Amino acid sequence: MSKRMGNSKLVKSLSVAVLSSSFVLGSLGHVSNVTKAENSSTAESILAKLTSQQRQALQKLSTTDQSGLFIDSDVSLDSVEPVSVIVSFKKKPQKIAVLEAALKGQTLSDDKAKENADEDHVTFKSDLRSLFKTKSDGAYKIKREYKHAFNGVALEVPANKLTELLKSTAVQAIYSDATVKSELPVEGKEATSTSTGKGMADERTYLKIDKLHQEGYTGKGVKVAVLDTGVDYNHPDIKAAFKGGYDFVDNDKDPMETTMDDWVKAGKPGGTTGAASYVTEHGTHVSGTIVGQGKNESEYATTGIAPDADLYVYRVLGPGGSGSTENIIAGIDQAVADGMDVMNLSLGANYNDPLLAESIAINNAVLNGVTAVVAAGNAGNKMYTLGSPGTAALALTVGASDVPITTMSAKGSMDNVSANLQLMASGYGDDITKLKGQTLPVVDVNLGENYTGKDVKGKIVLMSRGTYTLDSKVAVAKSQGAAAVLMYNDNPTEGFIPSYLGEGVNFIPTFSLSNAEGLALKQQLQTGSANFTISDMSEVKTQGDTLADFSSRGPARLTYDIKPEITAPGVSVLSTVPGFINNPDNPTDYKNAYQRMSGTSMATPFTTGVAALLKQANHSLQPEDIKRF
């Protein structure tokens, strides 16, 4: 039995594990000298509790406050058409106002700060009513009110009233209510590694997480919020960890994912094939990475980074993984009000702006003591591809890397032509080793589309990469009755196809091979040879610890903050999905309710899980402390 570590030792151990594992820490931001006030004992008392990083953050944020209209260019300010906007008030949320006053050497009580913030709401509503005295003025609707991480409202109002609204003494700025999406999994992107590990086993091993679990550090007592598409809280790996949350899409207390039943009730948008783009799974995958408890009776059961943390899910993204700034801010605001320790936002918009409403909410949440972990985005390896709210100054923004993992390799031959193989996909429950020593007929199907007049049942199909998506090629081969797929690279300089599809209900054993060896097999088939023997199967370890090509880069525009500050495993991550994803006819069947996904969305919950472990080790750690490890 291992000796239990003390808190200080665990924090040190965690930081070593993190730094040695594919987490890359960055700058803490700009440094400013702040002089403590001497004219107020209350101010001194508050300042004494702030770290230097908190003071720097407060001073920096106060200098980046902006005022005015920040509306999409396609909105006409002369139009009577209604627009959805986010209105930021001048008075800050209670805790932020108290901190800023202390920084200036002023005394401000909690009660007075709350009263000031509430006054802006009263003033604004009064000013609104004065603008809409008659029917000809149109109509407005206050959709949400924010008071914790953001002081303001979400509003629907005629566009021609925005300029007048800005004159209200309560209003600081008005922003468009932009569309925000989950950072969708990367499809067809080329990863540098593959994995046959189940439930994140390779990743936990590389990050030394299993050892921490053995020492009793599992996130117990830490409240983690996931702001996403919802969660299938009935999944056996998640059920015990789920403690509650809220649905800001349907405005109820049931943050379930968008389901097949929802698609049917909506009239089956997209027709018979439209369900795939309507239902959601993203939040369940993220949640499993954080709190998966590995309880499912499945070989793919997922144990997350912090399996004993308390999971609260705020559904802010609806069908298709799409949502609005209004709901994102509402989720952040509620997470602060509910006393969350860490929040995970694997979502974003395709613009790089650190001064918009959602970034303000993130920064204020952090100043309230909530560690905000946000995805950098999947827009690629160019500068400034970072997405909001990953641009927020105080967010812990996460990029994606891979880890050294175990995969299957094999050799095969057709007469005197040999080929090196690397596993690329398999069906749930497939035992790849049973193929060893088997000799099966091979049929060339070109790019994976040429099956006309060809019997491939029980045979191996040979195809080239290109034109069609990798997963569709494999799925078609299975539907035609093929036993396995040999897919060769269409890039002669690249070697194996550098992608891994993992397990899937529509997959069969699929091996990749180089362009040269694939063409050699194709030529041999043309001579009349048709049998291929698979032999010499073995496990190999990949290099790993490399930055994913799809991972967005900074810096943030305007502030030039270095982002992301950290990277974590985000390539071919196997985690939980709702039961209806792989078995729509029986959504309560969770045996194969797992899927591999790649993206900074997958890297973000790894970091959130580590933050939860640090918080368990020392609950007094503040967000900036966690950010430094």
N, C-alpha and C positions, 0 to 999 in steps of 0.2 A: 504493500500500500504506500503510495507517495505521501510525503509529508506536505501538509497544507501550508501554503505560503501566506505570509502576512500581506496586508494591503499594499504597503510600499514596495515590497518585493514583487508583487504581481504586476503593479504598474510598470516597474522596470522591465520585468519579463515580457509583458505585452509589447512594450515599445521596441524591445530588441526583436521580437518576433515580427512585428509589423515592418520594421526597417529592413529586416533581412529577407523579407518575403515578396516582393513586388509591390509594396506600398512605397511611393516616392513622395516625400514631403517637400513643400515649397515655402515660399516667403510668407511671413505673417502680415505683410502689408507695410505701408509707409509708417515711419517712426516720427513722432512729433513730441517735443518737450512740452509738458503741461505743468503749470505751477499751481499748487494747491491754494485755495482761498484761505484767508486768515481772519475773515470778518464774520464767520458763522460757525459755531460749534456743530450745528446740525449738518452743515455742508461737509465739515471736516470728518464727522462720523461716517457719513455716506461714502466719502472719497476713500477713507481708510479701508473700506471693504472692497474697493475696486482694484483689480490688477492693473498693471501698466498697460496691458493690451486693451482692457476695457476702456481705459481713459483715452487711449489713442483712437479706438474705434468711435467713441462718442464724438471726439473732436473732429475726426474725419467726416463722419456722417453729417454733422451739423454744418459743415462747409459745402456739402453737396446737395443740400435741400434745394429743390427747384420749384418755381412757381410758374403758372400759366396754363395754356391749353396744349395738350400732347395727344392730338387726335389724328387718326388715320387720314392720309392725304385724299382718300376717295370720299370723305365726308364733306358735304357742302354745308357751311355754316349758315347759309340762307335757306336751307331746306326745312320744311315742316315735318319731314319724315322722322320718326323716332329713332334714336340711337342709344345703345347701351354704353354707359361710361362708369368709371370709377372716380369718385370725388374724394380727394384727400383734404382733410381739415388742417387748419394752422396749429391748433393745440395738439400736442402729442399724446399718445396713450399714457395712462397713469404712471407706470413705472419709468418709462422713457423720459417723461417730463421731470420726474423727481431727480433722475440721474443727470440730466442736462442742466437742471438748476444748480445742483451741487457742483458740477464742473465749473459753473460761472461764479461760485461762491455765494449762491443765493439759497434761502431756506424755502422749501416747498413741501408741505405735508402730503401724505398719500390722499387724504380726503379732499384737499384743495385741488390737487392734480386731477383727481377723478371728476370733481365738480367742473373744472375748466374744460375738460374733454367733453363732458356731457353738455355744457353750455353751447359748444359749437354745433352739436346736433340740434339743439333747440333753435338756435339762430338760423341755421340752414333751412330747417323746415318752415320757419316763419318767412324767410326770404323766398322760398319756393312758392308758398301760397300766394305771396304778393305778385308773383309773375303769372299766376294762373287764376285770374279773377273771373274770367268769362269763358264760355265754351270756345270762342274764337281763338283763345290763347292755346288751345290744345289740352293735352293731358300728360301727366307724369306718373311714374310709379317708383317708389323706393323699394328695391328688391331685397336688399340686405343692409344691415347696419353692422359696422365693425368698431370694436372698442378696446381690443387687447393688444394685438400685434399691429394694428392699423387703426387710425381714427378717421372714419369717413363712412361713405355709403356706396352701394352699387345702385345705379339710377338709370331708368329709362325715361328719356325726355326728348322733345323735338330738338333737332340739331340747331335750329335758329335761336334757341334759348341759352345755349352754352356760354356765349360771350357775356350775357347778362348775369348768369349764375356765377361767373368768375369774379364779379364785383361784390359778391357776398363777403362780409367781413370774416366769415368762418372758413372760406375756401382758400386753400393753398394752391392746389393744382387739380386739373381734370384730365384723366387718361382714357383712351379707348379701352373698352372691355374686349381684349384680344382673345383669339382662339389659342388654346394650349392643348398639346397632345402628350400622351405617354411617349417616352422615348422608345419608339417601336423597335422590336428586335431586328437586328441586322440580318437580312436574307441575302444569301449569295455572296456575302463578303468573305474575303479570303483570310482565314485564320492561320496562325502559325503553329497550331497544335491540334491534337485530337485527343479524345478521351473515351475510355470504356468504363470509367469509374462510375459508381452509382451514388446518387444523392450527395454530390459535392465532396466525395471522399478525398480525391486528389488535392482539391483546394484546401480543405481543412488540414490535411497532413502537411502541406507546404507552408501554411501559415501557422503551424504548430497549435492549432485550435483544439485538437483532440486532447492534447496534454493539459491544456487549461481546463477543459471540461472535467478531466480526471481529478484535477485539483479542486473542483467544486465551483469554478467560475463559469457560469452558464447564463448570466444576465438576470438572475433572480432578483426581483424587487425593482426592476427598471421598467419604466413605462415607455414603450416605443410606438410612435404614430407612423402609419403609412398613408400618405396622401396619393391616391391612385385610382384605378378603375373599380375598386372594391375588392372583395375577397370571397372565395368559397370557404366559409368558416366551418363547413361540414367535412372538409378534407381531414382524414384521420391524422395527418402529420401536423395540422394547424389547430384543430378543434379545441384542444385543451389550453392553448396559448391565447386564443381570442377572448378578449374581455369586453369589447364593445366598439363604439364609434358612432358615425353618423353618415347619412347619405344626403349630400348637398345637391345631387342631381334630381332625386325624387322627393327630397325634403322629408325624410322619415328616418327612423333609427335602425334601418336594415341595410347595411352597406354591402349587400350581395352584388357580385359581378353581374353584368348584362348577360342574361341566360338565353338558351334556346326558346324557352317559353316567352321571354320578352320579345324575341324576334317574331314569333308567331302572333303575339298580341298586337305587335306594331304593323301587322299586315304583310309579313315576310318581305321587307324591302330588299331589293336586289334579285327577287325571284327565287327559284329553287336553289341557286348557288350563292345566294346573298348572305346566308347565315355567317359564313367565315369572316366577313368584313363587318359584321354587326355585333356579334357576341364578343366578350372580353375575357382575358385570362391573365393579363399583365400584373395586376395587383396581387393575385394569388402566387404567381411565380416569385415576385419580390418578397412577399410575406414568408414564403417557405424558406428562402435563403436566410432570412433573419431568424425566424423562430421555429423552423421545422423541427419536429421532435422524433422523427423516424419511427413512428408507432404503426404505420400502415403495414399490413401483411403483404408486402410487395418487395421484390428484389431492388426496386428503385426508390424505396423509402428514403426520405430526405431528412438529414439532421442539419439544422442551420447553425449559424455562428453563435447565436444567443438563444438556445431552445427554451430556457425558462423565463425569458422576458415576457412581460405582459403586452399583448398586441392590441392596439386600437387602430381601426381602419376608418379613414374618412374618404368616402367615395366622392371624388371631385371631377372625375372623368366618366362620361357616359358611353353610349353605344359607339363602337369603333374606336374607343380610347380617346375621344375628343371632349374637350371641355372649355371653360372660359376663365378668364382672370378673376371674374366675380367669385366663382366657386373655389378657386385656388386660395384666394385671400381668406375666404370664409373658413376653409379647412385649417389654414395656418392660425387664424384667429381663435378657432375653437380648440386647437391643440394646445395653445398657450393657456387658454381658460381652463382646460382639463388637466393641467399640470404635467404635461408630457416631459420626459427627460431628453428624448431624442426623436427627431422626425425625419422621415425618408421621403424625398421627392424625386422619383425617377420619371421626371416629366420636364417639358420645356417648350419654348417657342423658338422659331428659327431667326431670332434677331438678338443681337449682342448689345444690350443696353442695361447698365447697372443701376439706373436711376428711376426705373419705372415702378409702378405701384406694388407689384409682387416682390420686387427686390426690397422695397421699403419694409414690407411685412416680414420678409425673411430676416432682415437686419434687426428689426425690433423684437422678433421672436428670440433671436440669439441674445440680445440684451436682457431679455426676460429669463434667461438661463436655459433655453432649449437649444441643444445642438442640432443645427439644421444641415443635413447631408443631402446634397443635390447633384443630379447627373449633369455632366458637362455637355452631353449631346453626341450625336453620331454623324456629324457633318464632315468628318474627314480631317486630313492631316495638314491643312493650311492654317496660317495665322488668322486669328479673329473668327474662327468658326464656332467658338463658344456660344451657347444659347442661354437665354434668360429662363428662369431665375438663377441659373448657375453663375451668373455674372455678379450676384449680390456680394458686396464686400465681405460680409461676415459669414457667408455660407462656407461650409467645407465641401468644395466642389470636386467631383470624382471623375477621373478618366478610366479607361479600361485597358487591362493588360491580360496576359495569359500566364499559366503556371506550368511547370514541368509535370507532365502527366503520362500515364501508362496507356499504351494503345497496342493493338494487335497487328503484327506483320506476318506475311506468308510468302511462300514462293510457289510458282506454278509453271507448268510446261505444256507445250503442244508439240509433240515429236521432239525435234532438236531446238525449238524456240522456247526460251525460258523468260519469265517475267517476275519482277519483284512487286508484291502487292501490299497495300496498306488499307486497313478497314476504314470505310467512310460512312457506312450506315448499316442498320440492322433493324429487324422487327422486334417488337417487345417479346421477350422470352426466347429469342433465337439463341441457339447454342452454336456459335461459330466453329468451335473445335470439331464438330461432327463433320465438317466439310473436309477435314484433313484426310488425305488418302483417297478421296473420292475422285473418280474420273467421270466427267459429264460432257455431253455434246455442247458445242458452242454455236450460236447463231448470231451473225452480224446484223444489227438493226440500225446501222448508220449513226444518226444523231439521237437515236432513241425514239424515232417516229415511224420507222419503216418495218411494220409488222405484217403488212398485207401478204397473204398467201404463205405465211411462215408459221410453223408450229414450234412454239418455244416452251411449251408446258414441260416442267421438270428439267429444263435445260438452262445453261448459262447464256446470257445475252451480252454481246460485246458492242460497246457504243463509244462515241466520242463526246467529250464535253463540248458545249456550245449551243447557241440559239435558244434552247429551252432551259428552264431552271433545273438545277440538279435534283431537287426533291420531286419535281413532276416527272422527270425521266425514270426515277426509281419507282414511283407510284404506278406509272403506266406498265413498267416491266412486271410488277406484281400482279396487276389486273389481267395481264396476258398469261399468267401462270408460270412465269420464269422462276427458277430456283435461286439464281444469284445474278449479279451484275458485275461485269468488268468494264469500268469507265476510264478511258485514257485521256490524258490532258491534251488540249488543243494548242497549248503553248509549249513549243519544243525546248525552251530554255528553263523551264520551271520545275521539272521532275514530277513528283506526285501532285495531284490536284490539292491545293492547300486549303481545303474546306472540310468540315466535319458536320454531318447531318445528325448523327446520333441515332437514338431509338425512335421509332415511329410506327403507328398502326398501319401506315401505308407503305412501309419499307420491307425489303428483303435484304439478305446479306449483300453488301455492295463494297467492292474494292476499287481503289484508284491505282493507276499505274502511269508510267511516264509516256510521253508522246511517242518516243522511239520504239518502246516495247509494245505499245498498243498497235502501232502501224505494222510492226513485225508480225504480230498475231493475225492482223487483218490480212496481210499478204499470204501467210501460211494457210489461212482458211480458203483462199482462192485456189490453192494447189490441190484441195480436196480433203485435207486434214480437218477434223472437226471435233476432236476430243481434247479436253483440258483437264489436267490433274493438279490438284492443290496439295501442297506439301509444306513441311518445315515451318509450322506455325510457332510463333513466339511472341513474347511481350517485349516492347521497347519503350524507352523513356525519351520524351522529347525535351528540347532545350528549355523552352518556356521563358518566363520573366521578360517578355518583350512587350512594348507598347502596341496596342492594336491600331491598325491603319485607319479604321473608321473613327477612332476616338477624337473628339473635337479638341482644338487647341485654343489657347488664349493669345494675348491677354484680353481683359475686359476693355472695351472701348471707353473713352472719356476718363476713367480713373486709372487705366493701365495696370490694374491689379493682376498679379501673376496667377493665372488659373489654367488648368485645375491645380489644386495644391497636393493632390494625392492620386495614385492609381491603385486599382484593385482588380481581382480576377473578373473578367467580363466576357470571356470567349467560351462558347459551347457549355454554358452553365446548366446543369441538370437540376431542376427544381420542380415544385408542385404546380399543377394547373387544375382547374375545375374538372369534375368528373365528366361533364358533358362535352369537353373538348375532344377527347379521344373515343368517347362512347355516347354519342348524342341520344341513342335509343334507351340508354340506361344510365342517367346521370349520377346515380348513387353507386355505380361501380367505380371504385377508386384504384383498382389494381394497377392500371396503367395510366393513372392521372398525373403524368409527369411529362416534361418536355425540355429539350435543350434550347437555349436562346443565347444570343450574343448581343452585347450593347453596353453602353455606360449605365443603362438601367439595371443591368445585372451586377455591375461593379459597385453601384451605390449601396445596395443592401448589405454587401460584405462589409463595407466601411461602417454602416449603421450598426451592424452586429458587433464589430470590434468596439465601437463607441459605447455600446451597452455593457460590454464586459469591463471596460475601463470605469464606467460609472458604478458598476457593482463593486468593483475593487475599492473605489473611493467615491462615495456619493457626493462629496463636497466639490468634486472636480467641476469646473465651469467649462463652457464650450471652448473658450480659448485655450484652456489646459489640454483638452482632448485634441484640439487642432494641432498642438505642438508635438504630440507624441508621434 
